[in-house]
Structures are given as structure tokens and as C-alpha cells.
């Protein structure tokens, strides 16, 4: 029997059996299908061992549910994980910046590209169409929708020369993207 703690309250105890998946090695407690157990619940066995539910899935056999698997971690594992959680970054606007740790970083170019698009729209340049095509190509490249190819921006060299006010922003975005590709 496992007692269930949820939102500082308790739910009726239920029968379960601790087990481990052979393929992944993940520990879980198996319950009857439809048992009311949620991710983030705490499960306590009669010995007082507490387990935190990190995920759940219903296993099927011949197309019918046969077990609710609640994947768990021990209380000690959960507390250790909570202590080693990485830093939290609260940043208003950091256009073209890399946000993260030295191990994991994510780079969001959408603000930079959107600002460039706004500049193109409000400009009086006769090259507006070409500049919009250039920014679309840049956006597809940095969002991994097209692969980088030698000379892919060469047809826009004259446009960039005539509109030097946007060249540094494009260069900065491309350089940031290139640096993120080097692992």
C-alpha cells in the first residue's frame, strides 16, 4: 500500500509494486490502470520510504491498458536534484545575446531579425524587396531550416553595400550563429 501526498493533502492509499524497466533501467511503481496518481505526487510505502513521481505512462498489452507506471526518484535523489538545479536567468531584453551556462546555451535571433525587418519597413531604401529577401534567408539559416552554403549571401553584396546601416546587424547575427555552431 502506498499513501499519496498531493498539494499538502493526502489521497486514499493504493496498492502498487515497485519495479524497474528492463530496457531503460528506470524505476517505477506499477499500479492498476486508472489509479489517481499524478506527476509531482509523493508516494510513501509502509516502511516510510518516500518516492517522488517524475513521470507516468500507461503500459498496454494486446492493445489494452494493464499497468499505470509511475516513474520515481527517492526523496534523497529529489532533494539532491533540487540543490543542483542550474541558475535561473531573468532577463528582459537581450537581443542577439547567448543566454545560458558554459555547458548549455541557447541563442534566440528572432528579436534581432524582427528589429532588422522593422528597420527595412521604415526605411526609404529602393532595395526594400532585396533586403527583405536577405533577412528571410538569414532567418531560415539561423533557425536551421536551410543549410549554410558557400556564397549564399553573395548575390546581396551590392544591396548590403548600398545599405550599410543594416550590414553590421546582419554580420553580428551571422557571427553569433556561426560561433554557436562550433562545439
SULMO-V722660 format. One record per residue. N is the residue number from 0. PHI is phi in whole degrees, -180 to 180 (NA if undefined). Layout:
# SULMO-V722660
n=<N:N>
phi=<PHI:PHI>
This chain:
# SULMO-V722660
n=<0:1:2:3:4:5:6:7:8:9:10:11:12:13:14:15:16:17:18:19:20:21:22:23:24:25:26:27:28:29:30:31:32:33:34:35:36:37:38:39:40:41:42:43:44:45:46:47:48:49:50:51:52:53:54:55:56:57:58:59:60:61:62:63:64:65:66:67:68:69:70:71:72:73:74:75:76:77:78:79:80:81:82:83:84:85:86:87:88:89:90:91:92:93:94:95:96:97:98:99:100:101:102:103:104:105:106:107:108:109:110:111:112:113:114:115:116:117:118:119:120:121:122:123:124:125:126:127:128:129:130:131:132:133:134:135:136:137:138:139:140:141:142:143:144:145:146:147:148:149:150:151:152:153:154:155:156:157:158:159:160:161:162:163:164:165:166:167:168:169:170:171:172:173:174:175:176:177:178:179:180:181:182>
phi=<NA:-119:-87:-116:-109:-142:50:62:-127:-124:-116:-52:-65:-136:-83:-151:-134:-74:-154:-146:-69:-71:-73:-109:80:-71:-84:-151:-113:-92:-128:-64:-56:87:-63:-82:-130:-119:-59:85:-75:-107:-116:-124:-87:-60:-82:92:-73:-107:-130:-101:-83:-100:-165:-150:-156:-100:-85:-119:-136:52:80:-120:-63:-127:-162:-94:-100:-105:-74:-132:-137:-70:-60:-64:-63:-65:-66:-63:-63:-65:-75:-99:-61:-66:-67:-107:-105:-112:-129:-70:-138:-136:-55:70:-102:-91:-115:146:-99:-70:-88:-125:-136:-128:-120:-113:-98:-60:-62:-61:-68:-63:-64:-65:-62:-64:-63:-64:-60:-87:-81:-106:-67:-73:-97:-53:-62:-65:-64:-66:-64:-61:-69:-65:-63:-60:-63:-64:-66:-71:-97:58:-93:-138:-81:-71:-136:-59:78:-66:-105:-63:-69:-100:-61:-66:-62:-69:-67:-73:-120:-62:-64:-105:-60:-68:-66:-66:-61:-63:-65:-64:-65:-61:-63:-61:-64:-73:-82:-90:-95>
